[in-house]
């Protein structure tokens, strides 16, 4: 076979391969956005993992469209998202896509009637549901303030805890939509506050004749989000805390023997988001890591370095059955000068062992694992029509899960360990629960749990993105 024939055969084979590869891909010719009255079209396009002009493997097209619906829902800006193929030119292998969104309600001028305790269970059981331990005021939240996923928040609160908060967050301010910032100013005044922990219960200092605790915080952070999965944040803070002289009489180590504590902080956060629903995930994973330095040498009131990592994995087992596994570890380096104030480990926010809602476990280092086997009882979407005056909420999705929960954790505390039997030992708790998710982002959990002391109870938890 001469060289000319070899070249001809090579050209034919190469052409066949190129033709085959071209046939396996589809070209996204246009993307049309519909239903966005407030949200900027450029913001919606930025949240997709493909853009106009991209080529997509045909066999993966359906999965890619479903995945991008998830990306848009995870912004928290929409109650519903549909991405469909509007037209398909088979000769040119072009596809025209339609992205239809139903926007959420963005303005929330809400009255504040909020419990001052760590959770509903503490307020109901230990404080006898006292209305004196209630905060009241006004919370104004404007989500998607300018249509760029930016949020404005103002809180004016009185009652048990008095505070003022002003916050503005803009996720993108540059042309390529990769850089954002958040600014926050916060004032907090209290007549009563926890000054110590005994038997893993918070002890409260109270003097109604004056304000016993004052704090002022000012923060600013820069965000870098190059794609749709990872986010980097550099966080800066100035904090000024003051207490009255009487606090030193009951706990001289509350602020390390002083009535005032001032410090600057710089922190770095990394987040990687791969969940199908960041409010209540059924599959995917989530990772966040932090390194935090409190005390930069300007003042000598605090010198603390903290690192933490959190990872969650959601594993589908059957169509209606999945496994949730979450783990968090945190450690601090402070020497022996750590004040009592700021010494928090288990029992705050989402960092608790089920069955121990009425307790706190303070410490400098801790590990926590929370695990749930969940079965989907209900997954329905209702059209409320004119029964719901707010048009954005007429499509009403509700999901209910039954869960079996097992948690365990360990807290190290060598500084304030007296009379706290839950410190420096492994703890385990769990039980069963009923999780109700409304509009895919408002979560209510009713749980029956027990701890290692065989104490049992019904506990209520709730969370939302507002």
C-alpha positions in Angstrom: 0.0 0.0 0.0 1.5 3.3 -1.1 1.7 6.5 1.0 -1.2 8.1 -0.9 -3.7 5.4 0.1 -2.5 5.5 3.7 -3.2 9.2 3.9 -6.7 8.7 2.4 -7.6 6.0 4.9 -6.3 8.1 7.8 -8.4 11.1 6.6 -11.5 8.9 6.3 -11.0 7.5 9.8 -10.3 10.9 11.3 -13.4 12.4 9.7 -15.5 9.5 11.0 -14.3 10.0 14.5 -14.9 13.8 14.4 -18.4 13.2 12.9 -19.2 10.6 15.6 -18.0 13.0 18.4 -20.0 15.8 16.9 -23.1 13.7 16.8 -22.7 12.9 20.6 -22.8 16.6 21.5 -25.5 19.2 21.4 -24.8 22.9 21.0 -26.7 25.4 23.3 -27.8 28.1 20.9 -29.9 30.2 23.2 -31.1 30.3 26.9 -34.3 32.3 27.5 -35.2 33.4 31.0 -38.8 33.7 32.0 -40.7 34.7 35.2 -38.0 36.9 36.7 -39.7 40.1 37.7 -37.0 41.2 40.2 -34.0 39.0 39.7 -31.5 40.1 37.0 -31.2 37.8 34.0 -27.4 38.0 34.3 -27.6 36.7 37.8 -29.6 33.7 36.8 -27.3 32.9 33.9 -24.3 33.1 36.3 -25.8 30.4 38.6 -25.9 27.9 35.8 -23.0 25.5 35.1 -23.4 26.0 31.3 -23.7 29.1 29.1 -24.9 30.0 25.7 -22.5 28.6 23.1 -21.4 25.6 25.2 -21.6 22.0 23.9 -23.2 19.3 26.1 -23.0 15.5 25.7 -26.5 14.5 24.5 -26.7 11.5 26.8 -26.0 13.8 29.8 -28.4 16.6 28.8 -31.4 15.6 30.9 -29.2 15.1 34.0 -27.5 18.5 33.4 -30.9 20.3 33.2 -32.1 18.7 36.4 -28.8 19.6 38.1 -29.1 23.2 37.0 -32.6 23.4 38.4 -31.1 22.4 41.7 -28.4 25.1 41.4 -31.1 27.8 40.9 -33.3 26.4 43.7 -30.3 26.5 46.1 -29.9 30.2 45.6 -33.0 30.6 47.8 -34.5 33.1 45.4 -37.1 30.9 43.8 -40.1 28.8 44.9 -39.9 26.7 41.7 -37.6 26.3 38.7 -38.2 24.5 35.4 -35.5 24.2 32.6 -36.9 22.8 29.4 -35.9 22.3 25.8 -37.8 24.8 23.8 -36.5 23.8 20.4 -34.1 21.2 18.9 -32.5 21.6 15.5 -31.3 18.1 14.7 -29.6 19.1 11.5 -27.4 21.7 13.2 -27.4 19.8 16.5 -28.5 23.0 18.2 -30.8 23.3 21.2 -32.8 26.3 22.6 -33.4 26.2 26.3 -36.1 27.8 28.4 -35.5 28.7 32.1 -38.8 29.5 33.9 -38.6 30.6 37.5 -41.2 31.4 40.2 -39.7 34.0 42.4 -40.0 33.9 46.2 -41.4 36.7 48.3 -38.4 39.0 48.9 -39.6 41.6 51.5 -40.1 40.5 55.0 -41.2 43.3 57.5 -41.7 40.9 60.4 -42.5 41.6 64.0 -40.1 39.9 66.4 -41.5 37.6 69.0 -38.5 35.4 69.8 -37.4 33.3 72.7 -34.2 34.5 74.3 -33.0 31.0 75.3 -30.9 28.7 73.2 -33.9 26.7 71.9 -37.6 26.2 72.5 -37.0 23.2 74.7 -34.9 25.1 77.2 -37.4 28.0 77.4 -40.4 25.6 77.9 -38.8 23.2 80.4 -36.3 25.2 82.4 -37.7 28.7 82.2 -41.3 27.6 82.6 -42.3 29.3 79.3 -41.8 32.7 80.9 -42.9 35.6 78.7 -40.3 37.7 80.5 -37.7 35.8 78.5 -39.1 36.9 75.1 -37.6 39.4 72.6 -39.8 41.7 70.7 -39.3 44.3 68.0 -39.0 44.6 64.2 -37.0 42.6 61.7 -36.9 44.0 58.2 -35.3 41.7 55.6 -35.1 42.5 51.9 -33.8 39.5 50.0 -32.6 40.1 46.5 -32.6 43.8 47.2 -31.4 45.0 43.8 -32.1 41.8 41.9 -28.5 40.7 42.2 -29.0 38.2 45.1 -28.0 40.9 47.6 -29.6 41.0 51.0 -30.4 43.9 53.3 -31.3 43.2 57.0 -32.3 45.5 59.8 -33.2 44.4 63.3 -34.5 46.7 66.1 -35.1 44.5 69.1 -36.2 45.1 72.7 -37.4 42.9 75.5 -35.1 40.4 77.2 -32.2 41.1 74.8 -31.8 44.5 73.3 -30.0 44.7 70.0 -29.6 46.6 66.8 -28.3 45.0 63.6 -27.7 46.4 60.2 -26.3 44.1 57.5 -25.8 44.2 53.7 -24.6 41.4 51.6 -23.8 41.6 47.9 -22.5 38.3 46.4 -21.1 39.9 43.2 -19.8 43.4 42.5 -17.4 42.8 39.6 -18.1 42.2 35.9 -17.3 38.5 36.0 -19.5 38.0 39.1 -16.8 36.2 41.2 -16.2 38.8 44.0 -18.7 39.9 46.7 -18.7 41.4 50.1 -20.7 41.6 53.4 -20.8 44.4 55.9 -22.4 44.2 59.4 -22.8 46.4 62.4 -24.2 44.9 65.7 -25.0 46.3 69.2 -26.2 44.0 72.0 -27.3 45.1 75.6 -28.4 42.6 78.3 -29.5 42.8 81.9 -29.2 39.0 82.3 -26.7 36.7 80.7 -24.9 33.4 81.4 -21.7 33.9 83.5 -20.8 30.2 84.2 -21.7 26.6 83.5 -22.4 24.1 86.3 -23.7 20.5 85.8 -23.7 21.4 82.1 -26.4 24.0 82.7 -25.9 27.7 82.1 -25.9 29.9 85.2 -27.4 33.4 84.8 -26.3 36.7 86.3 -29.1 39.2 86.7 -29.3 42.8 88.0 -32.4 44.5 86.7 -31.2 47.9 87.9 -28.6 48.3 85.0 -27.3 46.9 81.8 -24.7 44.2 82.8 -23.4 43.2 79.4 -22.7 45.4 76.3 -21.1 44.4 73.0 -20.4 46.2 69.8 -19.3 44.3 66.7 -18.3 45.6 63.2 -17.5 43.1 60.5 -16.6 43.1 56.8 -15.9 40.1 54.6 -14.8 39.5 51.0 -16.1 36.5 49.0 -14.5 34.8 46.0 -16.8 32.3 44.1 -15.1 31.3 40.8 -17.8 28.8 39.9 -21.0 27.3 41.3 -19.5 24.8 43.8 -16.7 26.5 45.8 -16.7 29.7 47.8 -13.8 31.4 49.6 -14.2 34.1 52.2 -11.9 36.4 54.1 -13.6 37.8 57.2 -12.5 40.8 59.4 -14.1 41.8 62.7 -13.7 44.3 65.5 -15.4 43.4 68.8 -15.8 45.3 72.1 -17.4 43.6 75.1 -18.1 45.2 78.5 -19.5 43.9 81.8 -20.2 45.4 85.2 -18.0 45.0 88.2 -20.6 42.7 89.8 -19.8 40.0 87.2 -16.3 39.6 88.5 -17.6 38.7 91.9 -19.4 35.6 90.6 -16.8 34.7 87.9 -13.5 36.5 87.8 -12.5 34.6 84.7 -15.5 35.7 82.6 -13.2 38.2 80.7 -10.0 37.1 82.4 -10.3 39.4 85.3 -11.2 42.5 83.3 -14.5 44.3 82.8 -13.7 45.0 79.1 -12.5 42.9 76.2 -11.5 44.3 72.8 -9.9 42.4 69.9 -9.6 42.3 66.1 -10.2 39.1 64.2 -9.3 37.7 60.8 -10.7 34.4 59.5 -10.7 32.3 56.3 -13.6 30.1 55.3 -13.9 27.6 52.5 -17.2 26.1 51.4 -17.9 23.4 48.8 -21.6 22.9 48.0 -22.8 19.7 46.2 -26.1 19.1 47.9 -29.4 18.7 45.9 -31.1 21.0 48.4 -29.0 23.1 50.8 -31.9 23.5 53.2 -32.7 19.8 53.5 -30.6 17.5 51.3 -31.4 14.0 50.1 -28.2 13.4 48.1 -24.8 15.0 47.6 -22.2 16.4 50.0 -21.2 19.6 51.7 -17.8 20.7 53.1 -16.7 23.8 55.0 -13.4 24.6 56.7 -12.3 27.5 58.8 -9.2 29.0 60.3 -9.8 31.9 62.7 -7.4 34.2 64.6 -8.9 36.3 67.3 -6.5 38.9 68.7 -4.0 40.5 66.3 -1.7 42.2 68.8 -3.5 45.6 68.9 -5.0 44.7 72.3 -3.8 42.1 74.8 -7.3 41.0 75.8 -7.5 37.9 73.7 -5.1 35.7 71.7 -6.8 32.6 70.2 -6.4 30.5 67.1 -9.3 28.2 66.1 -9.6 25.7 63.2 -12.7 23.7 62.3 -13.9 21.4 59.6 -17.4 20.2 58.8 -18.4 17.5 56.3 -21.9 16.1 55.4 -22.7 13.2 53.1 -26.2 12.3 51.9 -26.5 8.8 50.4 -29.6 7.6 48.5 -30.3 3.9 49.4 -33.7 3.5 47.8 -36.0 6.0 46.0 -37.6 6.9 49.3 -34.8 6.0 51.7 -31.5 7.8 52.3 -28.7 8.2 54.9 -27.5 11.5 56.3 -24.0 11.5 57.9 -22.6 14.8 59.3 -19.3 15.3 61.2 -17.7 18.4 62.7 -14.4 18.8 64.5 -13.0 22.0 66.1 -9.9 22.8 68.1 -8.5 26.0 69.7 -5.0 27.1 70.8 -5.1 29.6 73.6 -2.9 28.4 76.4 -4.5 28.7 79.8 -5.8 32.3 79.4 -9.1 31.5 77.7 -11.9 33.5 79.3 -15.2 31.9 80.0 -16.9 34.1 77.5 -16.8 32.6 74.1 -16.1 29.0 75.4 -18.9 27.3 73.4 -18.9 23.7 72.0 -22.0 21.5 72.0 -25.5 22.9 72.6 -25.6 25.9 70.4 -27.3 26.3 67.0 -27.1 23.1 64.9 -24.1 21.9 67.0 -25.8 19.6 69.5 -26.4 15.9 70.3 -30.0 14.9 70.1 -31.3 14.1 73.6 -29.1 16.8 75.1 -31.0 19.9 74.1 -31.4 21.0 77.7 -27.6 20.9 78.3 -24.5 22.7 77.1 -21.0 21.2 77.0 -18.4 23.9 76.9 -14.8 23.3 75.8 -11.9 24.3 73.6 -12.0 21.2 71.3 -14.8 18.9 70.2 -15.9 16.3 67.8 -19.6 15.7 66.8 -21.2 13.1 64.5 -24.9 13.3 63.6 -26.5 10.5 61.6 -30.0 9.9 60.4 -31.7 7.1 58.3 -34.6 8.9 56.7 -37.7 7.5 54.9 -39.9 9.8 52.8 -43.5 9.6 53.9 -44.9 12.4 51.6 -43.8 14.4 48.7 -46.7 16.5 47.2 -47.1 19.8 45.5 -50.4 21.6 45.9 -51.8 24.5 43.8 -53.5 26.8 46.4 -54.8 29.1 43.7 -56.7 32.1 45.1 -56.7 30.5 48.6 -53.2 32.0 48.9 -53.2 35.8 48.4 -49.5 35.9 47.7 -49.1 34.7 44.1 -45.5 33.6 44.7 -46.6 31.0 47.2 -49.6 29.5 45.5 -47.5 26.5 44.4 -47.1 24.8 47.7 -44.6 21.9 47.9 -44.5 19.8 51.1 -42.2 16.9 52.0 -42.4 14.8 55.2 -39.6 12.4 56.3 -39.5 9.9 59.1 -36.0 9.7 60.6 -34.1 7.4 63.0 -31.2 9.3 64.6 -28.0 8.4 66.3 -25.5 11.1 67.4 -22.3 11.0 69.4 -19.6 13.5 70.4 -16.8 14.4 72.7 -15.7 17.8 74.2 -12.3 18.5 75.7 -12.3 21.1 78.5 -9.3 21.5 80.8 -10.1 25.1 81.8 -13.6 25.1 83.3 -14.2 21.5 84.1 -15.4 21.6 87.6 -19.0 20.3 88.3 -19.6 19.5 84.6 -19.8 15.7 84.2 -20.4 15.7 80.5 -17.0 17.2 79.7 -14.1 15.0 78.7 -16.2 11.9 78.0 -18.0 10.4 75.0 -21.7 11.2 74.8 -24.4 9.4 72.8 -28.0 10.2 72.1 -30.7 9.7 69.5 -34.2 8.7 68.7 -36.8 9.1 66.0 -38.1 12.3 64.3 -40.6 13.7 61.9 -39.2 16.3 59.5 -41.6 18.7 57.7 -40.2 20.8 54.8 -42.4 23.5 53.3 -41.6 25.3 50.1 -38.3 23.3 50.0 -36.6 25.6 52.5 -38.6 26.0 55.7 -37.8 23.0 58.0 -39.6 21.9 61.1 -38.4 18.9 63.1 -40.3 17.1 65.9 -38.1 14.6 67.6 -38.4 12.1 70.4 -34.9 11.6 71.8 -33.0 10.1 74.7 -29.4 10.5 76.2 -27.0 8.4 78.1 -28.8 9.2 81.4 -31.9 7.6 79.9 -33.6 11.0 80.0 -36.3 11.2 77.3 -38.3 14.0 75.8 -40.0 15.5 72.8 -38.0 18.3 71.2 -38.9 20.9 68.5 -36.5 22.5 66.1 -37.1 24.9 63.2 -34.9 26.7 60.7 -35.3 28.8 57.6 -33.3 31.0 55.3 -34.8 34.3 56.5 
